Amino acid sequence: MNTQTRLSASLGLTAFASAGTSVVWNGLPFIAKQQYHFSEAKNLLLYLLIGVIYVFGALSAGRLTKQIERHCSPKKLLAVLLITQTVVCMTPLFFEGEWVLWFAGGILGLCGSWMWPIVESFLVAGRHGKNMRRAIGWWNVVWMISVAGTMFAMAPLMESHASMVIVGLGAMFGFAAIVLRAFPKQPALHDVAESSKAVPSSYRRLLTGARILLPLSYIINGTLAPLLPYVLTNLAIEPFWQTPAVATWMIARVGVTGLMWKVQGWHNRWSVLWLAITAMAVGFVCIFAANSLALFFAGLIIFGAGMGIAYYAGLYYAMAVGRAELDAGGTHEALIGAGYAVGPTAGLLAISFSHSGSTASPTPLIATVSCLIIAAGGALWVIWRKAR
């Protein structure tokens, strides 16, 4: 039976599951600092662990799903992953100690790395060209709004009950499991002939370029996320307002994604990828060099715009060229995980180069990440020249 997943079902599950995932990638550093008193280095190590787990999990997602498909459909596997995350998120209700944070982060990272390639395959399988871009546009806007909204929702708990945020996201995974009932047993068949008509040969080069920018965007975010609690503290922003402040770049990402969704003609253009890397580089420097709130928030907005472009282009080209296969989504997610692993490593290197043993001085951090941005820009230039 070749049943295409209803877009409303995909969006509903994504809205709830993204609220949970957003805490793993954006909220844990604030919880770690506020309740468990993590240092900058410890926060970076936590993100390094989750990033490494995510890479290996995403790369094995397609193979794992295919191996157990005779006994467990993709829909059932999604249910198992969602319920597992719900249970893990209850841990802070029964246990104390920082090990809870490491345990929850690691398990949620692993489950997420298997879950999202399957969700992405359900989303786009059976859709081509304009219809695929429309579905991805809706999906991006929904999950990005969910992520930004979660950062606002966390604020009231951050002062005295930060770990309860983890419990709350467990409820989100539970609601996502309920929505899963509207899914077919497996993603629809993706017609190869129809897909080929909507995929020009130039997409392969653009996919290669996008796959340079995608991990770069998460390298920068993987450096930013663990350190932003300390940057915001240095700018005298109270704990209550810190997570809403960080949501600024996520809101900017929503705006750019919505623009790409509604404006036709951005695909098959190299200028879009160049715009993304430029915005991410400028935004990063502004954030860490900021000596005022105006420059800091300007940096967040510019960075968020670049992130939105890189993500939308990366997912669209991956699923178009990869014909909506699980392996295509798995590679997309693995590149995200790689960024989250390399980013904290860059932050740790910057700390080791700093005389004070911290990132209070942004110079080593900016220099370290700038080298990665320049390397990625050089690789993108080589691919662009070959494509001309």
Buried (B, 14 or more C-beta within 10 A) or exposed (E): EEBBBEBEBBBBBBBBBBBBBBBBBBBBBBBBBBBBEBBBBBBBBBBBBBBBBBBEBBBBBBEBBEEBBEEBBBBBBBBBBBBBBBEBBBBBEEEEEBEBBBBBBBBBBBBBBBBBBBBBBBBBBBBBBEBBBBBBBBBBBBBBBBBBBBBBBBBEBBEEBBBBBBBBBBBBBBBBBEBBEEBBEBBBEBBEEBBEEBBEEEBBBBBBBBBBBBBBBBBBBBBBBBBBBBBBEEBEBEBEEBBBBBBBBBBBBBBBBBBBBEEEEBBEEBEBBBBBBBBBBBBBBBBBBBEEEEBBBBBBBBBBBBBBBBBBBBBBBBBBBBBBBBBBBBBBBBBBBBBBBBBBBBBBBBBEEBEEEBBEBBEBBBEBBEEBBEEBBEBBEEBBEEEE
